[in-house]
Amino acid sequence: MAVVTIFLVTVALVAGMIGCGGGGGDDSYTLTVSTTTGGVVAVNDVIIPGTALFTYDAGTVVSLNAAPDTGYHFVNWTGNVSTIADVDAALTNITMNGDYSITANFALEI
């Protein structure tokens, strides 16, 4: 009787883990955002003046807005940019399908 009970409890736990997404896969990813001199970035409307780390669920679309300081202009996004909608646009999105490290690049106005 004890063996059957242990077996049923084990089956119930495994079924619960699978049903809750507890199968051991990565459900979230890290986004590291940094800037060069000359601007700041807003990540989902949170302004970061330098480098910051964010954690998002897989598949989350994150808003990026690079804002240049006076006398500078936005150039592009570099780094792990494979899921950025437009690397040349200051206002764009990134879809979180992995851990990404990206940089907003700014340059002096000429």
NORQUI-V17948 format. One record per residue. N is the residue number from 1. SS is DSSP state (a for helix, b for strand, c for the rest). PSI is psi in degrees with one decimal (NA if undefined). OMEGA is omega in whole degrees, -180 to 180 (* if undefined). Layout:
n & ss & psi & omega
N & SS & PSI & OMEGA
N & SS & PSI & OMEGA
This chain:
n & ss & psi & omega
1 & c & -39.7 & -179
2 & a & -37.4 & 180
3 & a & -41.8 & 179
4 & a & -41.6 & -180
5 & a & -45.8 & 179
6 & a & -42.3 & 179
7 & a & -46.6 & -178
8 & a & -38.5 & 177
9 & a & -42.4 & 178
10 & a & -45.6 & 179
11 & a & -42.8 & -180
12 & a & -41.8 & 179
13 & a & -44.2 & 179
14 & a & -44.9 & 179
15 & a & -39.3 & 178
16 & a & -40.7 & 178
17 & a & -43.4 & -180
18 & a & -43.1 & -180
19 & a & -27.8 & -179
20 & c & 5.5 & -179
21 & c & 20.4 & -177
22 & c & 32.8 & -177
23 & c & 5.7 & 175
24 & c & -0.6 & -180
25 & c & 162.3 & 177
26 & c & 122.0 & 180
27 & c & -8.9 & -180
28 & b & 157.9 & -178
29 & b & 158.1 & -180
30 & b & 133.7 & 174
31 & b & 119.5 & 175
32 & b & 121.7 & -178
33 & b & 132.0 & 176
34 & b & 168.5 & 179
35 & b & 154.4 & 168
36 & c & 174.2 & 176
37 & c & 135.9 & 174
38 & c & 8.7 & 178
39 & b & 179.5 & 178
40 & b & 166.4 & 178
41 & b & 139.6 & 170
42 & b & 123.3 & 178
43 & b & 112.4 & -173
44 & c & 45.4 & 177
45 & c & 11.2 & 174
46 & b & 114.6 & -175
47 & b & 130.2 & 176
48 & b & 126.7 & -178
49 & c & -11.4 & -177
50 & c & -106.5 & 180
51 & c & 140.1 & 178
52 & b & 153.9 & 177
53 & b & 137.4 & 177
54 & b & 151.2 & 176
55 & b & 130.4 & -178
56 & b & 152.9 & 173
57 & b & 151.3 & 177
58 & c & 136.4 & 178
59 & c & -5.4 & -180
60 & c & 135.9 & 175
61 & b & 122.1 & -175
62 & b & 131.3 & 179
63 & b & 133.7 & 177
64 & b & 132.9 & 178
65 & b & 107.9 & 180
66 & b & 122.8 & -178
67 & b & 115.4 & -179
68 & b & 149.4 & 171
69 & c & 166.3 & 176
70 & c & 131.1 & 180
71 & c & 0.7 & 179
72 & b & 164.0 & 172
73 & b & 154.3 & 178
74 & b & 138.1 & 179
75 & b & -61.3 & -179
76 & b & 176.2 & 173
77 & b & 136.5 & 176
78 & b & 169.4 & -179
79 & b & -139.0 & 179
80 & c & 80.3 & -170
81 & c & 14.8 & -174
82 & c & -25.4 & -180
83 & c & 15.2 & 173
84 & b & 132.5 & -176
85 & c & -45.0 & -179
86 & c & 106.3 & -176
87 & c & -16.1 & -179
88 & c & -0.8 & -179
89 & c & 133.0 & 178
90 & c & -34.3 & 177
91 & b & 112.3 & -176
92 & b & -171.9 & 180
93 & b & 155.8 & 171
94 & b & 137.2 & 178
95 & b & 126.3 & -174
96 & c & 95.7 & 176
97 & c & 9.4 & -179
98 & c & -178.7 & 174
99 & c & 128.4 & -177
100 & b & 146.2 & 172
101 & b & 116.8 & -176
102 & b & 156.6 & 180
103 & b & 135.0 & 171
104 & b & 123.5 & -178
105 & b & 131.5 & 179
106 & b & 155.9 & 177
107 & b & 155.2 & 177
108 & b & 141.3 & 172
109 & c & 144.6 & 178
110 & c & NA & *
